[in-house]
Amino acid sequence: MRGMKIQLLGMQWMSGRMRMKTKKEKLQVKDDALVNFKSEFSVVEIEIQVLVKLAEEIAKSDIPVGSRRINGRYIQSHLCSGLEGA
């Protein structure tokens, strides 16, 4: 299997020889991980913003104190519907 790469513990097996990852390769891996984290974080941030807006709408509505339902649906159901729409 020529040209096959196997990565294990920061080392690569390439064409019958082992070599350590270079600093540039390690930096690229870290950079990719950071980009993925930022992407996932921005999704969570949007979901939190949607939940806050829904919570504000629920707080402003005429729901009796202590009630867990809005128009016959549980409040959690309203929150989930709002998140699905985001």
Contact map, one row per residue, 1 for C-alpha under 8 A:
11110000000000100000000000000000000000000000000000000000000000000000000000000000000000
11110000000000100000000000000000000000000000000000000000000000000000000000000000000000
11111000000001100000000000000000000000000000000000000000000000000000000000000000000000
11111100000011100000000000000000000000000000000000000000000000000000000000000000000000
00111110000111100000000000000000000000000000000000000000000000000000000000000000000000
00011111000111000000000000000000000000000000000000000000000000000000000000000000000000
00001111111110000000000000000000000000000000000000000000000000000000000000000000000000
00000111111100000000000000000000000000000000000000000000000000000000000000000000000000
00000011111000000000000000000000000000000000000000000000000000000000000000000000000000
00000011111100000001100000000000000000000000000000000000000000000000000000000000000000
00000011111110000111100000000000000000000000000000000000000000000000000000000000000000
00001111011111000111100000000000000000000000000000000000000000000000000000000000000000
00011110001111111110000000000000000000000000000000000000000000000000000000000000000000
00111100000111111110000000000000000000000000000000000000000000000000000000000000000000
11111000000011111000000000000000000000000000000000000000000000000000000000000000000000
00000000000011111100000000000000000000000000000000000000000000000000000000000000000000
00000000000011111110000000000000000000000000000000000000000000000000000000000000000000
00000000001111011111000000000000000000000000000000000000000000000000000000000000000000
00000000001111001111100000000000000000000000000000000000000000000000000000000000000000
00000000011100000111110000000000000000000000000000000000000000000000000000000000000000
00000000011100000011111111000000000000000000000000000000000000000000000000000000000000
00000000000000000001111111000000000000000000000000000000000000000000000000000000000000
00000000000000000000111111100000000000000000000000000000000000000000000000000000000000
00000000000000000000111111110000000000000000000000000000000000000000000000000000000000
00000000000000000000111111111000000000000000000000000000000000000000000000000000000000
00000000000000000000111111111100000000000000000000000000000000000000000000000000000000
00000000000000000000001111111110000000000000000000000000000000000000000000000000000000
00000000000000000000000111111111000000000000000000000000000000000000000000000000000000
00000000000000000000000011111111100000000000000000000000000000000000000000000000000000
00000000000000000000000001111111110000000000000000000000000000000000000000000000000000
00000000000000000000000000111111111000000000000000000000000000000000000000000000000000
00000000000000000000000000011111111100000000000000000000000000000000000000000000000000
00000000000000000000000000001111111110000000000000000000000000000000000000000000000000
00000000000000000000000000000111111111000000000000000000000000000000000000000000000000
00000000000000000000000000000011111111100000000000000000000000000000000000000000000000
00000000000000000000000000000001111111110000000000000000000000000000000000000000000000
00000000000000000000000000000000111111111000000000000000000000000000000000000000000000
00000000000000000000000000000000011111111100000000000000000000000000000000000000000000
00000000000000000000000000000000001111111110000000000000000000000000000000000000000000
00000000000000000000000000000000000111111111000000000000000000000000000000000000000000
00000000000000000000000000000000000011111111100000000000000000000000000000000000000000
00000000000000000000000000000000000001111111110000000000000000000000000000000000000000
00000000000000000000000000000000000000111111111000000000000000000000000000000000000000
00000000000000000000000000000000000000011111111100000000000000000000000000000000000000
00000000000000000000000000000000000000001111111110000000000000000000000000000000000000
00000000000000000000000000000000000000000111111111000000000000000000000000000000000001
00000000000000000000000000000000000000000011111111100000000000000000000000000000001001
00000000000000000000000000000000000000000001111111110000000000000000000000000000000000
00000000000000000000000000000000000000000000111111111000000000000000000000000000000000
00000000000000000000000000000000000000000000011111111100000000000000000000000000011001
00000000000000000000000000000000000000000000001111111110000000000000000000000010011000
00000000000000000000000000000000000000000000000111111111000000000000000000000000000000
00000000000000000000000000000000000000000000000011111111100000000000000000000000000000
00000000000000000000000000000000000000000000000001111111110000000000000000000010010000
00000000000000000000000000000000000000000000000000111111111000000000000000000010000000
00000000000000000000000000000000000000000000000000011111111100000000000000000000000000
00000000000000000000000000000000000000000000000000001111111110000000000000000000000000
00000000000000000000000000000000000000000000000000000111111110100000000000000000000000
00000000000000000000000000000000000000000000000000000011111110100000000000000000000000
00000000000000000000000000000000000000000000000000000001111111000000000000000000000000
00000000000000000000000000000000000000000000000000000000111111100000000000000000000000
00000000000000000000000000000000000000000000000000000000000111110000000000000000000000
00000000000000000000000000000000000000000000000000000000011011111010110000000000000000
00000000000000000000000000000000000000000000000000000000000001111110000000000000000000
00000000000000000000000000000000000000000000000000000000000000111110000000000000000000
00000000000000000000000000000000000000000000000000000000000000011111000000000000000000
00000000000000000000000000000000000000000000000000000000000000111111100000000000000000
00000000000000000000000000000000000000000000000000000000000000000111110001100000000000
00000000000000000000000000000000000000000000000000000000000000100011111111100000000000
00000000000000000000000000000000000000000000000000000000000000100001111111100000000000
00000000000000000000000000000000000000000000000000000000000000000000111110000000000000
00000000000000000000000000000000000000000000000000000000000000000000111111000000000000
00000000000000000000000000000000000000000000000000000000000000000000111111101100000000
00000000000000000000000000000000000000000000000000000000000000000001110111111100000000
00000000000000000000000000000000000000000000000000000000000000000001110011111110000000
00000000000000000000000000000000000000000000000000000000000000000000000001111111000000
00000000000000000000000000000000000000000000000000000000000000000000000011111111100000
00000000000000000000000000000000000000000000000000000000000000000000000011111111110000
00000000000000000000000000000000000000000000000000100110000000000000000000111111111000
00000000000000000000000000000000000000000000000000000000000000000000000000011111111100
00000000000000000000000000000000000000000000000000000000000000000000000000001111111110
00000000000000000000000000000000000000000000000001100100000000000000000000000111111111
00000000000000000000000000000000000000000000001001100000000000000000000000000011111111
00000000000000000000000000000000000000000000000000000000000000000000000000000001111111
00000000000000000000000000000000000000000000000000000000000000000000000000000000111111
00000000000000000000000000000000000000000000011001000000000000000000000000000000011111
